[in-house]
Amino acid sequence: MDPLLYNDRLLISVLKVIEVIKYNLKLHIDCFDFYLANKQRNLRIKRM
């Protein structure tokens, strides 16, 4: 097997893993933002 080709494959798989992690993090951050917004809204409703 060509070592250069192997390195390319390795790089591509690493990049794919990074993409997946970034996507999952974005989902978590979106959920967290939603959670915080909800919490703030609930606090405002309680104050009324």
Order of alpha helices (4+ residues) and beta strands (2+ residues): alpha
